[in-house]
Amino acid sequence: MASQKEDFSFQRRLEKEAEHWFEEGIITPEQKSRILQRYRLLQKAEEKAGPAKLITTVSILGALLVGIGIILFIASNWSLIPRWGKLLLIFLSLVGSYGFGFYFRFEKGNYPKVGASLILLGSLIFGAGIFLIAQIYHLKAHEPNGLLLWAMGVLPLGYCLHFKSLISLGLIDLLIWLGMEASSRMSHVGPEWAEGPLMILLFWTAGLTLWAIGLWHREWKSLKPISTPFILAGALLSLLVGFILTFFRAGFLEYGFAYRSSSNLFIHFYPALLILFFIAVIFRYLPDEKERGWRLETTGLLFLLATALVLSFYQKEILLALKRNLRLIFNLLFALEVLGLIYLGFLRRYSVYVNIGLLFFSLGVVARYFDIFWGLLPRSLFFILGGLLLLFGGIYLERKRRKVLASFRLKEVEG
């Protein structure tokens, strides 16, 4: 129902906009008629066959289920299949998925979304094949390297084809690899609870780097189609770390950071992340036309990166200087991140920023409500007030979100 309303609203806005174009002499009556007719036909196609996004979602889910099914089939019959049979299954599945995917997407061209999903399926089988072949030949290798190899095989293909799904898969592989690699380096240093704070700061730096890379891609026409996965992953990871830090108390951080030598184990990751970050910032400066608020956003990323680095390598000094006010500072920093992201979303008419900002704003409000009022109110009153707060908050945020998204499209027409 909501989708139909949005389509009808878009049709009305398009008719008004086309009328303005005609009055200003930008288009002829024939062009106006052809433009409106095109979108009427697209709307009819969506009403009969479903929206394009639905087809993409269904195709991707189908590819994921087939991939899981193939992996489970091989795993359940592993001991019964000879070595050559295992290899044959892996390579036939891989070649078949990529072959049919490229055929439907590029050669035949009449099932592009299904073809893209089959190419994604091939990338999933490629990753599974790395680990299965290692198991077939009992190769003793560093386990995280399999994920790194998977990402290095998927990302170039994603860049060549401009597929967001492949870029997203490659980024997920890289982030999991980073976590496994960092965890393995710390496993012989101290207790498991010491990993938390240091790992979080490493992922904060990684998130900011992905965000900067996404902004660089967004400024360049050839890379813009694949910028969203980088920006989305970077923004979500950065704000998630900021949100987690609001719960940290000085005592917990002090215990975690007591193993200062363990932070030196991450020294191998930081140079690569910093090089990528500053390359992205430099390339973002090169294009003549830039998005609104790009200086503010770049400055904010630099500030957050500096904060993450200072916390990573000068923990004890920071704790001694700000021990009592550390949690307050983390909360203020998180609030600045959220409000800054929402402001940039308004300024740039970028709905992804608005949605992420509102999500973490809601999480922050709920978290602070539980922190502050849990011990002060009777339990029944606590839940009643909490429920009412969430209900009215949901109504307000939903209304605000609709207004924001509508203003992104209506502003030019109404002016």
N, C-alpha and C positions, 0 to 999 in steps of 0.2 A: 504493500500500500504506500509506504513512504517513497519507494522508488518511482511509482507512478506519479505521485505528487511532484517530485523533483523533476521528472521528465516534462510534465505539463507546465511547470513553472519555467523551465528552460525554454520550452517552445514559445511561451508568451514573451519572455525576455528577448528571444531571438527575433520575433516579429517586430517588437518595438525597435530593436537595434537596427534591423534591416530597413525599417521605415526611416530612421535617422540617416542611414547611409544613402538611401535614395534621395531624400530631401537635400542632402549636402552634395549630391552629384557624384558620389563615390562609385555607385553601381547603377546600372540601368534597370528598368522595370523587368526585363527578361532575366537578368542576373538575380534580381531579388526573388523572382518566382522560382528559379532553379535552386537557389540556396534553401528556401523554405521547403520545397518539394523533397530535396535530398534528406532533410532531417525528419520529414514526415514519413518517408519510406523507411528510414532507420528505426524510427519509433514503432512502426508497424512490424518490422522484422523482430524487434525485441519483444513485442507483445506476443508474437506467435512462437518464437523459438527461445526466448529468454535473453536477458542482458548479456553483453559480451563478457563482463566480469564474472557472471555466473558460469559461463562456459569455460572460462580460464580456470576458475576455482575447481569445477568438477573434473576437468582434465588433469590438473595437478594432483588432486586427491586420488584420481584413478592411477596415475603414474606412481604415486607413493605406495598405494596398496599393492600394485603389481610388484613393485620392487621389494616390499616387505615379504610378499608371498614367495617370490623366487628365492630370497635369502633363507626363509624358513624351510622351504622345500629342500634346498641343498643341505641345510644344517640337520634336518631331521633324518635325512638319508645319507649322511656323511660317511658313515662307516661302511655302507653297502656299495658306494660308488667307487670304482677304481680311479687311480690318479688321473689317467687320461680322460676319463669321463667327467671328472670335476673340472678340469681345465676346459674341456669342450663346452660344458654348460656355461661356464663363466664367459668365455669368449663369444659363443654364439648369442647369448643374451645381450652382451655388450654391443656386438656388431649389429644385431637385429634391431635393438632400440635406437642406436644412432642412425642406422641406415633408413629405417622406416620414418624416423623423425625428420631427417633431412629431406626425404622424398615428399612427405606430406607438407612440410613447411616451405621448401624452396623449389623442388622440382615440379611437383604437381600444383602446389600452391592453393588447393581448395580446402585444406584443413590446417590452417596455420597454427591454431591454438593447440590442437591435438598433437601436431608435429613438435611444437615447442615442449609439450609435456613429455613426449617420448624421448626427446633429447635430454630433458631433466632426468628421466628414468635411466638413461644410459650413464649419466654422471653418477647416479646413486650406485648403479651396478659396478662402475669403475672403482668407486671407493670400497665397496664390499669386496671386490676382486683383489684389491691390494692386500687386505687382511687374510682372505681365504687362501691366496697363493702362498703367503708367508706361512700359513698353518700347514698347507700341503707339504711343503719342503722343510718344515720345522726350522725356519730361519730365525735365528736369535738376533733380534734387532731392537733398537730403542723404540718402544711402542708409540710415543707421540709422533715419531717421524712418519708413520703411516698417514696420519691426518695432514701433516704438512705436505706430503707427496700428493695426497688427494686434492688439497686446495691448489697446489701448483699446477695440477692437471685441469682443474675446473675453471679457475679464474681466467686464464688466457682465452678459453673458448667463450666464456661469458663476455669478454671484451670484444672478441671478433664478431659475435652474433648479436651483441647488445641485448642480452637476455638478463633481466633483473633476477629471475629465479636462480640462474647459475651463479651470479655474483653473490646473491644471498647465501647460497649453499657454500660457496668458497669462504665467505666471511665467517660463517658458523664454524666451519672446519678450523680456520685460523684461530678463532677465539678459544675453541676447545683445546687445540694444540697448545696455545699459550698457557692455559690453566694447567694442563697435564705436565708440560715442561717445567713450569715454575714450581709446581708441587713436587715433582721428582727432585729438583735441586734443593728443596728445603727439607726433604724427608729425613736427612741425616744430620740436621742441624739442631733442631729443638722439638718440643712437643707440638702436636697438631694445632692446638689453639693459637700458637704463635704465628701460624700461616695467615690467619684472617686479615688483620690490618694491612700487612705488607702486600698480600695478594690483591686486596681491594684497591690499593693505591696504584698498583701496576695496571690493573684493568681500567682504572680512571684515565691513566695516561693513554692506554690503547684506545679507549672510547673517544677521547679528544682528538687523537690522531685520525681515526676513521671519520670523525665529523669534519675535520679540516680537509681530508681527501675528498669527501663528498662535496664540499663547497667549491673546491677547485674544479671538480668535474662539472658542477652545475654552471660554472662561469664559461665553460668551453662547449660550443655547440655540438661538437662530435662526441663528447663524453656525457652530455646532459641526460640522455635517456637512461643511463645506468648510475646516476648520482644518488637516487633515492635510497637504495639499500645502504650505502655508506652513511648518509645523513641520518637515516632512521636508526641504524645500529649504533652509531656514535652518540646521538642524542639520548636514546634510551639507556645506553650503558652509562653515560656520564651522569644523567639525572638519577639513575638507580643507585650509583655509588654515592652521590650527594645525599640521597634519601637515607641510605644505610648509615652514613656517617652521623646523621642527626641523632641516632640512638646510642652512639658510642660515648662512653664516659671515660674520663681521664684515667681511671684505674685500669680499665680493660686495655686501653691503648698502651698504657705504661707496661703492662705485662707482655703484650704482643711485641712492642718495640724494644723490649729488653734484649732480645736477640738481634742486636744491631748488625752483627756479622752476617746474618741471613739476608739482609737487604743488599749486601754486596754481591750475593749470588745472582741478583737480578740485573747487575750492571751490564750484562751482555745484551739484555733486551732494550734498555733505555736508549743507547746510541742509535739503533735502527729506528726506533719509534720517533725519536727527535728529528732524525734526518728526514724521514717521511713527512713529519709534521711541517717542518720548515720549507721543504720542497713544495708542499701543497700551498702554503701561505704565499711563497714567492710567485708560483704560477697563477695564484688568484689575483695578484696585483697586475699581471700582464695585459689581460683584455681591456679594451677601451671602455666598453659598456659593462657596468657592474650593477648588481642588484642593490636596491635601497637598503641602507643600514648595514652594508658589508663591512665598513670600518668598525662600527660598534661590535658586530659579531666577531670579527677577527680579534679585536682587542680583548673581548670577553674570553675567547678561547685561549689567548696568550696568558691572561691572568689566571685562569683555571689551571693551565699547564704548569705555570710557575708555582702555584699553590701545591699541586700534586707532587712536584719535584722536591720542594722544600720539606714537605711532610715525609717524603720517602727517605731522604738522606740526612735530615736534621731533626729526627723525632724527639730525641731527649731534650734538645735545646728548646724546642717548641713546647714540650710538656712542662718544662720548668718555668717558662715564661708565661704560659697561658693555662695553667693546670685547671684553675677554677672556672675559667670562662670558655674553655675549649668547646663544650657542647653548645653553648650559646652562639659561638662563632660559626660552628658547623651549620646550625639552624639558619642563621642569617645568610650564609653562603648559599645554602639550598634555596632559600626564598629568592635571592637574587637570580639564581639560575632559572627558576620557574618563571618569575615575572619578566625577566629579560627575554626568555623564549616566547612567551605569550605576546610581548610587545613587538618582537620581530615578526611574529606571525601576522599581527594586525598590520604592521608597516608594509610587509611584503605580500600580504594576501596569500600566505602559505598555510593551508589548513593543517598540514602535518604538524607544524610547530604549535598551533593552537590546541590541537587535540592532545598532543603529548604534554603540553604545559598544564592544561586543565586536568588531565589524568593525575599528574604528580601533585598538583595543587590539592586535589581531593584526597589523595593518599596522605599528604602532609597534615591536612586538617583533621582527618580521622585519627592519625597516629598521635597528634598532640592532644586530642580530646581524651584518648585512652590514657595517655601519660599523666595528664593534669587532674582529671575528674574521677579516675577509677577509685582512688583512696579517699575522696572527699564526699562522695554522694552515696546514699543508700542504693543497694544493687538494683531494685525495681525502678527507682527514679533515674538511675544511670542509664538503663537500657531504654526506657521510654524517651528520655531526652536525646539519647544517641540515635534512636530510630527516627524521631521527628527531624533531627538535624540532617540525617542522611536523605530522608524523603524530600524535604524542602531544598536541600542542597542539590539533589539530583534534578529536581524541577528547574531550579535556577540555572544550573550549568547546562542542561539540555536546551533551555530557551536561549541562553547566551550563545551556545554553540551554533544553533540554527541561525541566529541573527548575524553572527560573525561570518558563517559560510555563505549566507545569502548576500551580505554586503560585499563580499569579494566579487560577486557576479553582477550585482545590481547597480553598483555605484556609478559605472560609466553610463548606463542607460538613463538613470534618474537625473544625472547631471545634464 
